[in-house]
Amino acid sequence: MKRSFARLFAPALLATAAIAALPGVALAQWQWRDEAGRKVYSDTPPPPSIPARNILAAPGRAPGAYVPAEGEGAAAGDKAANNDKAGGSVSTIAASNDGSQAALQAQKEGFEKRRAARLKQEEEAAAKEARLAQRAARCQELQNYAMGLSQNARIARINSEGAREALDDAQRAASLERTNTAIAAECGAAGG
């Protein structure tokens, strides 16, 4: 009975051992070509010196599905590969990388300028909206006060001694005139 048990589980044990013996390539998420053209597999991103066109696979993408940054196309990658095969010099590759870095830097600067302009525009729009809301509230207060004055609502003020005193007709008329002038100036329309 021991032999049949061993024969039954021997293939499973062998398969488990084979899987465990696989190199770390199966677990790697990044794949790229280094400066010498060798494939590198890693679970960490490539160093910054590796151009995007040399990255073959990235996390979450199938091998070969990595799309390089804008400005770097398949033609640039094919050109670099042909230079390597034809014995292209390291300085040619370095110059290509410098061009890519310059293009990326220009894109980054353009993005930052557009972002700053958008933020400034949003800030100005928010400030304008706040000013309009404050102006509308002030106009509403003035119009309410003018309405109260014109309808002979009882209105009092605090005199210089700190006591309340009701407005007489002359004071009411003067206050209504000042309020209507303020409404015309601040709200753009004559009050009622």
PEHU-V957126 format. One record per residue. N is the residue number from 1. PHI is phi in whole degrees, -180 to 180 (999 if undefined). BURIAL is + if it has 16 or more other C-alpha atoms within 10 Angstrom, else -. D_FIRST is the distance of its C-alpha to the first C-alpha in whole Angstrom. Layout:
BEGIN
n->N phi->PHI burial->BURIAL d_first->D_FIRST
n->N phi->PHI burial->BURIAL d_first->D_FIRST
END
This chain:
BEGIN
n->1 phi->999 burial->- d_first->0
n->2 phi->-66 burial->- d_first->4
n->3 phi->-66 burial->- d_first->5
n->4 phi->-65 burial->- d_first->5
n->5 phi->-62 burial->- d_first->6
n->6 phi->-67 burial->- d_first->9
n->7 phi->-66 burial->- d_first->10
n->8 phi->-69 burial->- d_first->11
n->9 phi->-98 burial->- d_first->13
n->10 phi->-61 burial->- d_first->14
n->11 phi->-62 burial->- d_first->17
n->12 phi->-66 burial->- d_first->18
n->13 phi->-65 burial->- d_first->18
n->14 phi->-65 burial->- d_first->20
n->15 phi->-64 burial->- d_first->22
n->16 phi->-63 burial->- d_first->23
n->17 phi->-65 burial->- d_first->24
n->18 phi->-67 burial->- d_first->26
n->19 phi->-66 burial->- d_first->28
n->20 phi->-67 burial->- d_first->28
n->21 phi->-84 burial->- d_first->30
n->22 phi->-61 burial->- d_first->33
n->23 phi->-69 burial->- d_first->36
n->24 phi->-66 burial->- d_first->38
n->25 phi->-59 burial->- d_first->40
n->26 phi->-65 burial->- d_first->37
n->27 phi->-94 burial->- d_first->39
n->28 phi->-67 burial->+ d_first->42
n->29 phi->-106 burial->+ d_first->45
n->30 phi->-111 burial->+ d_first->48
n->31 phi->-143 burial->+ d_first->48
n->32 phi->-153 burial->+ d_first->52
n->33 phi->-104 burial->+ d_first->53
n->34 phi->-82 burial->+ d_first->55
n->35 phi->-60 burial->- d_first->59
n->36 phi->-86 burial->- d_first->57
n->37 phi->90 burial->- d_first->55
n->38 phi->-83 burial->- d_first->52
n->39 phi->-76 burial->- d_first->49
n->40 phi->-122 burial->- d_first->49
n->41 phi->-115 burial->+ d_first->46
n->42 phi->-158 burial->+ d_first->46
n->43 phi->-95 burial->- d_first->45
n->44 phi->-115 burial->- d_first->49
n->45 phi->-63 burial->- d_first->52
n->46 phi->-68 burial->+ d_first->54
n->47 phi->-66 burial->- d_first->57
n->48 phi->-60 burial->- d_first->60
n->49 phi->-72 burial->- d_first->61
n->50 phi->-86 burial->- d_first->59
n->51 phi->-69 burial->+ d_first->61
n->52 phi->-61 burial->+ d_first->59
n->53 phi->-68 burial->+ d_first->59
n->54 phi->-90 burial->+ d_first->57
n->55 phi->-84 burial->+ d_first->54
n->56 phi->-92 burial->+ d_first->52
n->57 phi->-145 burial->+ d_first->49
n->58 phi->-131 burial->+ d_first->50
n->59 phi->-56 burial->- d_first->48
n->60 phi->82 burial->- d_first->47
n->61 phi->-126 burial->- d_first->48
n->62 phi->-70 burial->- d_first->46
n->63 phi->-56 burial->- d_first->47
n->64 phi->87 burial->- d_first->51
n->65 phi->-94 burial->- d_first->52
n->66 phi->-69 burial->+ d_first->54
n->67 phi->-103 burial->+ d_first->57
n->68 phi->-67 burial->+ d_first->60
n->69 phi->-62 burial->- d_first->63
n->70 phi->-58 burial->- d_first->66
n->71 phi->97 burial->- d_first->68
n->72 phi->-115 burial->+ d_first->65
n->73 phi->-113 burial->- d_first->64
n->74 phi->-65 burial->- d_first->62
n->75 phi->-63 burial->- d_first->65
n->76 phi->-66 burial->- d_first->65
n->77 phi->-66 burial->+ d_first->62
n->78 phi->-65 burial->- d_first->62
n->79 phi->-63 burial->- d_first->65
n->80 phi->-65 burial->+ d_first->64
n->81 phi->-64 burial->+ d_first->61
n->82 phi->-65 burial->- d_first->63
n->83 phi->-61 burial->- d_first->65
n->84 phi->-64 burial->+ d_first->62
n->85 phi->-68 burial->- d_first->61
n->86 phi->-86 burial->- d_first->65
n->87 phi->86 burial->- d_first->65
n->88 phi->-59 burial->- d_first->67
n->89 phi->-81 burial->- d_first->68
n->90 phi->-65 burial->- d_first->66
n->91 phi->-66 burial->- d_first->70
n->92 phi->-64 burial->- d_first->70
n->93 phi->-66 burial->+ d_first->66
n->94 phi->-63 burial->- d_first->68
n->95 phi->-64 burial->- d_first->71
n->96 phi->-63 burial->+ d_first->69
n->97 phi->-65 burial->+ d_first->67
n->98 phi->-63 burial->- d_first->70
n->99 phi->-63 burial->- d_first->71
n->100 phi->-66 burial->+ d_first->68
n->101 phi->-64 burial->- d_first->69
n->102 phi->-65 burial->- d_first->72
n->103 phi->-65 burial->- d_first->71
n->104 phi->-64 burial->+ d_first->69
n->105 phi->-64 burial->- d_first->71
n->106 phi->-63 burial->- d_first->74
n->107 phi->-64 burial->- d_first->72
n->108 phi->-64 burial->- d_first->71
n->109 phi->-64 burial->- d_first->75
n->110 phi->-62 burial->- d_first->75
n->111 phi->-62 burial->- d_first->73
n->112 phi->-63 burial->- d_first->74
n->113 phi->-65 burial->- d_first->78
n->114 phi->-64 burial->- d_first->77
n->115 phi->-65 burial->- d_first->75
n->116 phi->-63 burial->- d_first->78
n->117 phi->-64 burial->- d_first->80
n->118 phi->-65 burial->- d_first->78
n->119 phi->-63 burial->- d_first->78
n->120 phi->-65 burial->- d_first->82
n->121 phi->-64 burial->- d_first->82
n->122 phi->-65 burial->- d_first->80
n->123 phi->-65 burial->- d_first->82
n->124 phi->-64 burial->- d_first->85
n->125 phi->-65 burial->- d_first->84
n->126 phi->-66 burial->- d_first->83
n->127 phi->-65 burial->- d_first->86
n->128 phi->-64 burial->- d_first->88
n->129 phi->-63 burial->- d_first->86
n->130 phi->-65 burial->- d_first->87
n->131 phi->-63 burial->- d_first->91
n->132 phi->-64 burial->- d_first->91
n->133 phi->-65 burial->- d_first->89
n->134 phi->-65 burial->- d_first->92
n->135 phi->-65 burial->- d_first->95
n->136 phi->-63 burial->- d_first->94
n->137 phi->-65 burial->- d_first->94
n->138 phi->-64 burial->- d_first->97
n->139 phi->-64 burial->+ d_first->99
n->140 phi->-62 burial->- d_first->97
n->141 phi->-61 burial->- d_first->99
n->142 phi->-63 burial->+ d_first->102
n->143 phi->-66 burial->+ d_first->102
n->144 phi->-63 burial->- d_first->101
n->145 phi->-65 burial->+ d_first->104
n->146 phi->-63 burial->+ d_first->107
n->147 phi->-65 burial->+ d_first->106
n->148 phi->-61 burial->+ d_first->106
n->149 phi->-66 burial->+ d_first->110
n->150 phi->-73 burial->- d_first->111
n->151 phi->-95 burial->- d_first->110
n->152 phi->59 burial->- d_first->112
n->153 phi->-68 burial->- d_first->109
n->154 phi->-70 burial->- d_first->110
n->155 phi->-125 burial->- d_first->109
n->156 phi->-123 burial->- d_first->110
n->157 phi->-136 burial->- d_first->109
n->158 phi->-95 burial->- d_first->109
n->159 phi->-82 burial->- d_first->113
n->160 phi->-67 burial->- d_first->113
n->161 phi->-91 burial->- d_first->114
n->162 phi->92 burial->- d_first->110
n->163 phi->-96 burial->- d_first->112
n->164 phi->-82 burial->- d_first->111
n->165 phi->-140 burial->- d_first->113
n->166 phi->-77 burial->- d_first->113
n->167 phi->-77 burial->+ d_first->115
n->168 phi->-87 burial->- d_first->118
n->169 phi->-61 burial->- d_first->119
n->170 phi->-66 burial->- d_first->120
n->171 phi->-66 burial->- d_first->117
n->172 phi->-62 burial->+ d_first->115
n->173 phi->-64 burial->- d_first->116
n->174 phi->-64 burial->- d_first->116
n->175 phi->-67 burial->+ d_first->112
n->176 phi->-65 burial->+ d_first->112
n->177 phi->-64 burial->- d_first->113
n->178 phi->-62 burial->- d_first->111
n->179 phi->-66 burial->+ d_first->108
n->180 phi->-64 burial->+ d_first->109
n->181 phi->-64 burial->- d_first->110
n->182 phi->-66 burial->+ d_first->106
n->183 phi->-64 burial->+ d_first->105
n->184 phi->-63 burial->- d_first->107
n->185 phi->-75 burial->- d_first->106
n->186 phi->-91 burial->- d_first->102
n->187 phi->-108 burial->+ d_first->101
n->188 phi->80 burial->- d_first->103
n->189 phi->-146 burial->- d_first->105
n->190 phi->-74 burial->- d_first->108
n->191 phi->-84 burial->+ d_first->107
n->192 phi->-119 burial->- d_first->108
END
